Each structure stands twice: as C-alpha cells, then as structure tokens.
C-alpha cells in the first residue's frame, strides 16, 4: 500500500519534462521491474537551478523521480550528491519494501546527470561518482545484451 504522499506525487508529479540544452542528463533503468528514468539538470555556479524528469514506470518510480527533483533543486552539486534513499523515502511518507529500489534508481539518475555535467564541463569527477557510473554502465550493457537475445528469439 502506498502512502498518501506517494499517490499525490504519482497522480500530480512535479517537474515533469525535458530541459533543452541541459547541463547534464542521467538515464538509468532496472531490468527486473522495467522502470526507466531520465533526469535533466541545468546548473549555474555549481547549483542545480532547474531539474526535470521523464520516467516510465510504476507509481513509486514516478513519485521518487518527482520528489528527488524537489529535493535537489537549488542545491549545490556537492549537496545533491549526498541525497540518500532514506531522505527520499521519508519525504514520501514511506515506500513498501518491494519498492525501495525506486528510490535508488532516482538517486542513480541524479548522480548520472551530475556525472554528465561534470564530464561535459571538463571538471574533476569524484572517485565514488566514477565508480557509480561504471556500475550503471555495466548494468546497461547487461540489459542491452539480454534484450538483444530476447529480440533475436522473437524475430526467429
């Protein structure tokens, strides 16, 4: 059962959409549940001035995407990187245990957008952010490989 806040953010999400010429874009997905999140940030003076998302997923995925945009907006990059799953879950009045992974996806999408921003800006990327990016890239390759196999079976 979802909390009232989760349902509010699911039914009336905040900051939905794209940012043209975004400073950074992060995209993540989960092969088990099929959720896909894309998060856009616009950064000025190391502060996230605008943030939007597009998510294909369940109520929890949409709610966590929405709430992270509100939490991260107007934060310095270094502070945005400190947002935790606990903060997201608490802000939503809780999540069912089976949906906690959605909060992690939202965090990963934000981290990927920040990684993209730092890379585009030719700035130093913190080691833990690099490792997180490498993990996500490995997961994307696994997903791509599995879906290629599925597509080949369907076509044959």
CORLINBEL-V603736 format. One record per residue. RES is the residue in three letters. SS is DSSP state (H for helix, E for strand, - for the rest). PHI is phi in whole degrees, 0 to 359 (* if undefined). D_LAST is the distance of its C-alpha to the last C-alpha in whole Angstrom. Layout:
RES;SS;PHI;D_LAST + RES;SS;PHI;D_LAST
//
This chain:
UNK;-;*;41 + UNK;-;272;41 + UNK;-;289;45 + UNK;H;300;46 + UNK;H;295;46 + UNK;H;300;42 + UNK;H;295;42 + UNK;H;298;44 + UNK;H;289;42 + UNK;H;289;39 + UNK;H;282;40 + UNK;-;224;42 + UNK;-;295;41 + UNK;-;258;43 + UNK;-;64;42 + UNK;E;280;39 + UNK;-;133;37 + UNK;-;244;37 + UNK;-;243;40 + UNK;-;293;40 + UNK;-;53;41 + UNK;-;299;40 + UNK;-;291;42 + UNK;E;203;39 + UNK;E;228;36 + UNK;E;237;34 + UNK;E;229;30 + UNK;E;221;29 + UNK;E;207;27 + UNK;-;232;26 + UNK;-;294;23 + UNK;-;290;24 + UNK;-;263;26 + UNK;-;88;24 + UNK;-;293;27 + UNK;E;227;27 + UNK;E;237;31 + UNK;E;232;32 + UNK;E;236;36 + UNK;E;246;38 + UNK;E;232;41 + UNK;E;242;44 + UNK;E;244;47 + UNK;E;222;50 + UNK;-;54;53 + UNK;-;64;51 + UNK;E;241;50 + UNK;E;284;47 + UNK;E;273;49 + UNK;E;216;46 + UNK;E;206;42 + UNK;E;221;40 + UNK;E;215;36 + UNK;E;226;33 + UNK;E;228;31 + UNK;E;249;28 + UNK;-;175;29 + UNK;-;283;31 + UNK;H;302;35 + UNK;H;294;36 + UNK;H;295;34 + UNK;H;291;35 + UNK;H;296;39 + UNK;H;291;38 + UNK;H;298;37 + UNK;H;295;40 + UNK;H;292;43 + UNK;H;293;42 + UNK;H;294;43 + UNK;H;289;46 + UNK;H;291;47 + UNK;H;279;46 + UNK;-;300;48 + UNK;-;70;51 + UNK;-;265;50 + UNK;E;293;51 + UNK;H;309;48 + UNK;H;298;49 + UNK;H;283;50 + UNK;H;297;46 + UNK;-;292;45 + UNK;-;267;47 + UNK;-;297;46 + UNK;-;249;44 + UNK;H;298;42 + UNK;H;298;45 + UNK;H;295;47 + UNK;H;295;44 + UNK;H;299;44 + UNK;H;297;48 + UNK;H;297;47 + UNK;-;264;45 + UNK;-;72;47 + UNK;-;102;45 + UNK;-;222;41 + UNK;-;300;40 + UNK;H;310;39 + UNK;H;290;35 + UNK;H;251;35 + UNK;H;300;37 + UNK;H;301;34 + UNK;H;295;34 + UNK;H;294;38 + UNK;H;291;36 + UNK;H;298;33 + UNK;H;298;36 + UNK;H;296;38 + UNK;H;298;35 + UNK;H;297;35 + UNK;H;296;39 + UNK;H;298;39 + UNK;H;294;36 + UNK;H;295;38 + UNK;H;292;41 + UNK;H;303;39 + UNK;H;299;38 + UNK;H;299;41 + UNK;H;296;43 + UNK;H;295;41 + UNK;H;298;41 + UNK;-;276;45 + UNK;-;57;45 + UNK;-;258;47 + UNK;-;294;47 + UNK;-;256;44 + UNK;-;303;45 + UNK;H;302;44 + UNK;H;293;42 + UNK;H;289;41 + UNK;H;298;39 + UNK;H;296;38 + UNK;H;298;37 + UNK;H;298;35 + UNK;H;298;33 + UNK;H;299;32 + UNK;H;295;30 + UNK;H;298;29 + UNK;H;298;27 + UNK;H;297;26 + UNK;H;297;24 + UNK;H;295;23 + UNK;H;297;21 + UNK;H;299;20 + UNK;H;300;18 + UNK;H;296;17 + UNK;H;295;16 + UNK;H;290;14 + UNK;H;298;12 + UNK;H;296;11 + UNK;H;297;10 + UNK;H;297;9 + UNK;H;296;6 + UNK;H;294;5 + UNK;H;291;6 + UNK;H;288;4 + UNK;-;283;0
//
